[in-house]
Amino acid sequence: MDLGLSGRVALITGGSAGLGLASARALAAEGAIVAVTSRSAGRAAAAAAEVDSAARGFACDATDPAARRALVGHVEAELGPVDILVVNSGGPDAGSFESHAESAFTAVLDEHVGLFVALAQAVLPGMRSRNWGRIVAITSCAVKQPPEDMVLSNLARAAVGATARTLANEAAAAGITVNSLLPGYTLTTRVHKLAGQIAERRGSSAEDVLAGWQAAIPAARLCRPEEFAAVLAFICSTQAAYVNGVSLPVDGGWSRSLF
């Protein structure tokens, strides 16, 4: 199936590792011209070189409002108008509600929602003028079924998902789709870090935490990043032009909600 992505410019935040890097590879394989970001210019450049000869790396600190506002301009000056925006943010630390200071809650909202809002507002005028665009928020299956010990992630992911869903209503008539993808437990460094944090709180081992997660997944295994990225590439495609406003779990059936 031709996804119709050849020559499209795709901006992926947090693209130097994990799901962001896997997504960059998948889009580049379909002919997209990919820009990946990382807080480190060196990591961004290394990831871009690994993705494709046409890919480029850009430094951007998601917690810095000025850097967020400037990013799209930097990308478009080098690669051209952004057709596809994939907003992927690093996950907050694990912990219970009472283990975090009040400032942690406001900071996580600023980082995650602030990043999505700043970048979406920057790309929307161009997408509207071309009557085509794809905006994808990578959130979490926690949006459907909030797990224990991850209150900051639960808060941030749900807030981004709600913002994306609202924007989907406003942008669709201009040929722009806005969707959220909800990864489950995936074989990334982030998941192993979370398992270690939760194990320390519980007095168990990271291996036990990972085994418990796997046992709760009907597919009986953790997701591979490239499996998630294949879904993202389709959502960004011309073939998915009528898929809009969805929050799609890619979690092997872990979340038990009907909708």
LUMGU-809814 format. One record per residue: residue in one letter; x, y, z negated of N, C-alpha, C in turn. Coordinates in pm, whole numbers, padded with zeros to 5 digits, always signed. Last residue first. Layout:
BEGIN
AXYZXYZXYZ ...
END
This chain:
BEGIN
F-01453+00181-02496-01432+00295-02405-01300+00364-02436 L-01421-00024-02678-01489-00053-02551-01463+00057-02450 S-01113-00087-02852-01231-00005-02826-01290-00039-02689 R-00879-00216-02916-01000-00298-02908-01126-00218-02873 S-00556-00217-02787-00667-00136-02840-00798-00207-02813 W-00419-00432-02652-00403-00408-02796-00518-00327-02854 G-00411-00497-02385-00534-00527-02457-00527-00500-02606 G-00174-00406-02280-00193-00551-02289-00318-00592-02363 D-00165-00133-02243-00123-00186-02374-00148-00336-02390 V-00239+00126-02126-00151+00027-02063-00085-00046-02180 P-00547+00301-02112-00449+00225-02189-00367+00131-02099 L-00627+00608-01983-00611+00468-01944-00506+00397-02029 S-00851+00832-01971-00748+00799-02068-00729+00648-02058 V-00943+01040-01691-00944+00914-01764-00832+00911-01868 G-00969+01254-01516-01020+01268-01652-01021+01140-01733 N-01003+01071-01216-00982+01199-01282-01043+01198-01421 V-00972+00932-00919-00950+00894-01059-00913+01021-01134 Y-00973+00996-00659-01103+01003-00728-01094+00952-00871 A-00716+00956-00565-00769+01092-00562-00901+01106-00638 A-00543+00744-00542-00615+00761-00668-00681+00899-00678 Q-00406+00761-00306-00508+00657-00317-00595+00674-00441 T-00209+00942-00351-00324+00988-00274-00439+00888-00285 S-00091+00886-00693-00095+00867-00549-00215+00934-00483 C-00070+00879-00965-00020+00998-00897-00043+00996-00746 I-00156+00625-01023-00239+00737-01069-00199+00867-00998 F+00066+00479-00924-00063+00472-00857-00152+00589-00896 A+00263+00550-01109+00282+00583-00968+00149+00578-00894 L+00155+00441-01347+00169+00586-01332+00184+00624-01185 V+00179+00169-01294+00046+00227-01312+00052+00379-01291 A+00457+00150-01290+00381+00115-01169+00239+00172-01176 A+00527+00210-01551+00559+00306-01445+00484+00276-01317 F+00453-00022-01691+00384+00103-01717+00405+00200-01600 E+00644-00190-01580+00502-00221-01564+00418-00097-01589 E+00884-00082-01661+00852-00076-01519+00705-00113-01492 P+00889-00138-01939+00872-00001-01890+00831+00007-01744 R+00688-00412-02043+00814-00369-01982+00793-00228-01924 C+00517-00463-02354+00519-00419-02214+00662-00389-02169 L+00538-00760-02556+00547-00616-02538+00559-00583-02389 R+00292-01025-02575+00426-00974-02550+00422-00822-02543 A+00028-01112-02575+00128-01186-02653+00271-01146-02621 A-00197-01000-02476-00101-01048-02377+00017-01121-02441 P-00319-00913-02713-00372-01031-02644-00276-01087-02539 I-00124-00825-02987-00148-00795-02845-00201-00920-02776 A-00049-00896-03237-00176-00826-03224-00213-00795-03080 A+00202-01001-03211+00094-01094-03245-00043-01029-03227 Q+00352-00771-03173+00334-00865-03063+00218-00959-03088 W+00342-00658-03430+00284-00588-03315+00255-00685-03201 G+00482-00856-03571+00343-00826-03603+00274-00752-03491 A+00734-00839-03455+00657-00964-03441+00510-00942-03471 L+00808-00585-03539+00790-00611-03396+00708-00738-03373 V+00825-00635-03816+00731-00536-03764+00703-00561-03617 D+01030-00827-03824+00896-00862-03871+00791-00764-03819 E+01242-00674-03727+01199-00792-03651+01058-00834-03693 A+01279-00490-03928+01229-00443-03798+01177-00560-03715 S+01160-00618-04245+01262-00604-04141+01197-00553-04013 S+01043-00444-04539+01053-00564-04457+01164-00544-04355 G+00960-00224-04684+01052-00318-04746+01061-00449-04671 R+00811-00029-04569+00741-00146-04620+00831-00243-04694 R+00996+00159-04485+00889+00200-04576+00823+00080-04642 E+01149+00001-04311+01211+00061-04431+01106+00102-04532 A+00962-00055-04112+01017-00164-04194+01079-00111-04322 I+00930+00196-03998+00817+00134-04069+00866+00021-04159 Q+01185+00232-03886+01132+00328-03984+01021+00265-04066 G+01203+00012-03708+01297+00027-03817+01247+00120-03925 A+00995+00070-03531+00990-00055-03608+01085-00046-03728 L+01092+00308-03420+00971+00308-03502+00964+00184-03590 K+01310+00204-03275+01332+00301-03381+01212+00306-03476 H+01178+00043-03091+01268-00021-03187+01299+00074-03304 V+01041+00240-02950+00965+00139-03024+01054+00069-03126 R+01257+00387-02835+01161+00451-02925+01087+00348-03010 T+01373+00211-02658+01447+00248-02778+01355+00309-02882 T+01117-00021-02543+01199+00100-02533+01275+00123-02663 L+00893-00206-02452+01032-00237-02483+01122-00117-02454 T+00595-00093-02612+00674-00116-02492+00820-00132-02531 Y+00274-00086-02716+00408-00119-02763+00491-00169-02644 G+00109+00120-02474+00110+00046-02599+00254+00020-02641 P+00036+00435-02323+00118+00316-02338+00098+00251-02474 L-00196+00580-02160-00181+00546-02301-00096+00420-02316 L-00221+00861-01955-00186+00720-01964-00145+00690-02107 S-00464+01091-01847-00371+01050-01954-00346+00900-01942 N-00501+01323-01571-00528+01198-01641-00426+01176-01753 V-00626+01520-01329-00558+01528-01458-00598+01405-01539 T-00602+01617-00988-00647+01523-01089-00562+01538-01214 I-00708+01858-00763-00609+01828-00867-00670+01727-00964 G-00880+01973-00585-00801+01860-00540-00693+01818-00638 A-01037+02161-00703-00924+02211-00624-00834+02098-00577 A-01211+02029-00865-01264+02081-00739-01155+02135-00648 A-01056+01976-01098-01086+01870-01000-01133+01923-00866 A-01010+02156-01303-00919+02155-01188-00962+02064-01074 E-01190+02129-01513-01173+02260-01452-01096+02254-01321 N-01179+01865-01601-01307+01920-01555-01288+02047-01473 A-00911+01848-01682-00958+01765-01570-01090+01817-01513 L-00900+02002-01911-00845+02057-01787-00893+01978-01666 T-01010+01817-02090-01079+01943-02064-01032+02004-01933 R-00812+01621-02090-00949+01587-02046-01029+01712-02013 A-00594+01758-02193-00590+01709-02056-00730+01679-02004 T-00686+01800-02455-00654+01914-02369-00655+01873-02223 A-00706+01537-02545-00826+01621-02540-00804+01742-02450 G-00436+01457-02531-00538+01389-02452-00664+01472-02438 V-00318+01626-02720-00280+01638-02579-00386+01573-02490 A-00446+01525-02949-00463+01665-02911-00426+01687-02765 A-00356+01261-02959-00499+01287-02942-00523+01430-02895 R-00082+01303-03001-00128+01235-02879-00276+01262-02854 A-00073+01433-03253-00023+01498-03132-00079+01435-03006 L-00193+01242-03433-00242+01379-03418-00201+01439-03284 N-00031+01014-03401-00176+01006-03378-00234+01144-03353 S+00218+01116-03477+00197+01073-03339+00048+01068-03307 L+00162+01161-03748+00205+01271-03662+00184+01237-03515 V+00090+00904-03846-00008+01012-03846+00034+01126-03754 M+00167+00634-03868+00206+00712-03751+00116+00835-03735 D+00077+00451-04057+00214+00499-04068+00261+00584-03949 E-00156+00264-03850-00104+00312-03978+00039+00364-03963 P-00287+00376-03530-00225+00280-03621-00180+00346-03752 P-00589+00458-03376-00474+00512-03449-00415+00410-03546 Q-00695+00387-03085-00696+00311-03211-00576+00353-03294 K-00681+00572-02878-00797+00484-02888-00809+00419-03025 V-00441+00697-02929-00558+00781-02901-00686+00699-02916 A-00256+00498-02938-00305+00549-03066-00424+00640-03049 C-00157+00461-02691-00278+00384-02722-00334+00423-02859 S-00052+00788-02586-00031+00665-02661-00164+00593-02678 T+00056+00975-02327+00024+00990-02469+00051+00858-02541 I+00151+01151-02064+00182+01022-02127+00159+01039-02276 A-00050+01314-01842+00004+01320-01978+00030+01177-02026 V-00026+01430-01518-00040+01310-01601+00025+01337-01736 I-00154+01580-01240-00100+01607-01373-00129+01486-01459 R-00127+01649-00904-00144+01541-01001-00077+01584-01133 G-00280+01818-00626-00192+01812-00742-00226+01693-00830 W-00400+02039-00380-00351+01903-00413-00262+01912-00536 N-00431+02292-00267-00547+02202-00279-00504+02056-00303 R-00245+02482-00270-00223+02374-00175-00337+02273-00174 S-00338+02646-00473-00318+02705-00340-00300+02599-00232 R-00337+02468-00689-00464+02519-00638-00448+02575-00496 M-00061+02437-00723-00143+02322-00686-00277+02367-00628 G+00007+02699-00799+00058+02642-00676-00023+02523-00629 P-00135+02721-01048-00159+02813-00937-00111+02758-00802 L-00028+02494-01208-00164+02498-01156-00185+02597-01042 V+00225+02511-01322+00211+02443-01192+00073+02461-01130 A+00192+02656-01561+00292+02700-01464+00270+02637-01327 Q+00003+02517-01707-00029+02653-01662+00068+02701-01555 A+00153+02285-01753+00032+02279-01671-00006+02418-01621 L+00356+02386-01920+00390+02333-01789+00267+02324-01698 A+00211+02479-02147+00304+02566-02074+00331+02515-01933 V+00064+02248-02228-00004+02371-02186+00088+02458-02101 F+00267+02062-02295+00167+02031-02192+00104+02159-02138 L+00405+02204-02498+00473+02162-02375+00373+02137-02264 G+00202+02234-02693+00266+02351-02633+00336+02317-02503 V+00153+01971-02765+00048+02046-02695+00109+02167-02626 H+00420+01915-02870+00350+01830-02773+00243+01906-02695 E+00509+02132-03035+00597+02064-02940+00519+01992-02832 D+00284+02205-03186+00349+02302-03099+00434+02232-02994 L+00234+01966-03323+00135+02019-03230+00197+02119-03134 V+00462+01950-03478+00438+01845-03379+00332+01888-03278 A+00437+02176-03643+00549+02165-03549+00522+02062-03441 T+00216+02120-03801+00209+02232-03707+00320+02223-03603 F+00318+01898-03940+00196+01885-03860+00186+01998-03757 A+00538+01993-04076+00558+01889-03975+00436+01876-03885 S+00437+02168-04266+00507+02224-04150+00528+02121-04040 E+00347+01999-04468+00249+02067-04382+00315+02120-04255 A+00553+01702-04477+00520+01838-04519+00419+01899-04421 H+00463+01359-04513+00508+01470-04429+00467+01604-04488 S+00348+01169-04668+00495+01169-04663+00550+01287-04583 E+00077+01166-04648+00135+01238-04761+00287+01243-04758 F+00037+01007-04415-00011+01145-04421+00063+01224-04529 S+00339+00812-04349+00201+00829-04391+00164+00977-04395 G+00545+00761-04055+00522+00803-04193+00375+00820-04222 A+00777+00811-03781+00671+00740-03851+00657+00794-03993 D+00846+01104-03584+00884+01002-03681+00760+00936-03741 P+00711+01144-03246+00743+01189-03383+00782+01071-03472 G+00856+01075-02924+00762+01044-03030+00805+01096-03166 G+00902+01310-02658+00956+01216-02756+00861+01197-02872 S+00666+01331-02389+00735+01390-02504+00789+01282-02595 N+00583+01403-02065+00623+01294-02153+00707+01353-02265 V+00396+01484-01803+00439+01540-01932+00459+01424-02030 V+00440+01520-01474+00426+01414-01574+00483+01466-01705 L+00311+01661-01192+00366+01693-01323+00336+01578-01418 I+00352+01706-00854+00320+01607-00957+00389+01649-01087 D+00435+01920-00704+00308+01855-00669+00258+01764-00780 V+00608+02216-00719+00580+02092-00793+00440+02041-00757 P+00790+02348-00442+00671+02348-00528+00645+02212-00593 G+01152+02291-00458+01027+02326-00393+00910+02313-00488 L+01402+02258-00574+01341+02145-00504+01216+02180-00426 E+01493+02503-00683+01589+02406-00628+01523+02302-00538 A+01273+02645-00765+01379+02717-00693+01475+02621-00625 E+01133+02456-00910+01081+02495-00780+01185+02573-00698 V+01291+02439-01143+01271+02321-01057+01228+02364-00918 H+01273+02700-01247+01403+02642-01214+01388+02525-01117 G+00994+02717-01289+01062+02809-01197+01197+02756-01154 V+00958+02524-01487+00898+02504-01354+00964+02595-01251 L+01103+02637-01713+01141+02512-01648+01086+02501-01506 A+01023+02857-01859+01116+02878-01748+01138+02754-01662 R+00860+02764-02063+00804+02857-01964+00893+02870-01841 R+01042+02607-02209+00924+02547-02145+00870+02636-02035 A+01219+02800-02301+01267+02696-02209+01151+02630-02137 A+01049+02940-02474+01109+03009-02359+01158+02909-02255 P+00981+02744-02671+00879+02801-02582+00938+02870-02459 D+01135+02455-02750+01170+02594-02723+01069+02655-02625 T+01091+02188-02766+01052+02268-02882+01076+02418-02862 A+01200+02074-02543+01054+02082-02551+01006+02165-02668 D+01459+02197-02371+01424+02161-02508+01274+02182-02524 C+01599+02093-02075+01484+02164-02133+01457+02109-02273 A+01797+02066-01788+01794+02070-01934+01671+02149-01979 F+01743+01852-01515+01729+01987-01570+01725+01977-01722 G+01851+01671-01226+01830+01680-01369+01827+01825-01416 R+01708+01537-00928+01787+01638-00996+01752+01639-01144 A+01720+01307-00646+01670+01351-00778+01763+01454-00839 A+01836+01205-00422+01763+01332-00407+01713+01387-00540 S+01942+00965-00502+02035+01068-00459+01969+01204-00445 D+01794+00846-00805+01791+00860-00660+01888+00972-00622 V+01847+00761-01077+01715+00746-01014+01726+00743-00863 E+02106+00822-01151+02064+00683-01155+01934+00660-01079 A+02101+01096-01134+02193+01022-01046+02156+00874-01040 A+01920+01150-01340+01885+01182-01202+01972+01105-01104 A+02071+01070-01563+01947+01000-01530+01908+01025-01385 A+02277+01259-01553+02309+01117-01541+02185+01037-01503 A+02133+01497-01594+02207+01477-01469+02238+01329-01447 A+02036+01453-01853+01943+01476-01742+02012+01449-01609 R+02271+01433-01999+02183+01316-01990+02085+01331-01874 G+02370+01697-01960+02446+01582-01917+02360+01458-01902 A+02177+01857-02079+02199+01869-01935+02275+01749-01882 S+01956+01743-02320+02096+01747-02280+02107+01756-02128 R+01684+01723-02323+01745+01832-02398+01891+01852-02358 S+01581+01659-01986+01627+01610-02115+01677+01732-02191 T+01392+01585-01689+01445+01674-01791+01489+01596-01914 V+01400+01537-01337+01388+01482-01471+01450+01579-01570 A+01241+01548-01031+01316+01629-01128+01293+01568-01265 V+01233+01378-00722+01208+01377-00866+01301+01471-00941 I+01043+01333-00451+01165+01403-00490+01149+01436-00639 A+00908+01012-00354+00896+01143-00419+01035+01200-00449 G+00923+00755-00253+00964+00866-00168+00950+01004-00228 E+00879+00553-00423+00770+00582-00329+00800+00705-00242 A+01098+00563-00585+01087+00448-00495+00977+00466-00392 A+01031+00785-00737+01137+00797-00637+01132+00682-00537 L+00840+00668-00903+00800+00773-00810+00905+00791-00700 A+01001+00484-01045+00885+00437-00968+00842+00541-00866 R+01190+00650-01172+01232+00548-01075+01117+00505-00985 A+01023+00795-01341+01101+00864-01238+01147+00766-01131 S+00932+00591-01507+00837+00661-01421+00909+00734-01309 A+01169+00526-01641+01102+00424-01559+01003+00488-01462 L+01209+00770-01774+01305+00725-01674+01243+00620-01583 G+00982+00770-01944+01007+00879-01851+01101+00837-01740 L+01010+00540-02099+00900+00547-02004+00920+00659-01902 G+01367+00552-02138+01236+00494-02170+01133+00507-02060 A+01526+00862-02033+01525+00729-02095+01381+00679-02104 S+01499+01108-01917+01634+01049-01919+01638+00909-01979 G+01266+01258-01912+01288+01158-01808+01422+01089-01811 G+01122+01456-02041+01167+01339-02117+01203+01225-02024 T+00908+01531-01762+00979+01569-01883+01016+01444-01962 I+00920+01537-01424+00896+01445-01535+00976+01491-01655 L+00788+01647-01126+00861+01690-01246+00821+01600-01362 A+00807+01582-00786+00754+01536-00914+00846+01583-01027 V+00714+01663-00464+00805+01698-00572+00739+01664-00706 R+00678+01444-00187+00616+01518-00298+00720+01546-00406 G+00804+01278-00006+00827+01421+00003+00762+01504-00105 S+00559+01033-00036+00685+01071+00028+00695+01223+00043 L+00323+00940-00136+00403+01028-00222+00532+01075-00158 G+00138+00748-00047+00132+00884+00003+00213+00984-00077 L+00140+00482-00102+00084+00570-00204+00081+00716-00162 D+00062+00216+00093+00132+00343+00097+00066+00438-00001 M+00084-00119+00000+00000+00000+00000+00088+00125+00000 
END
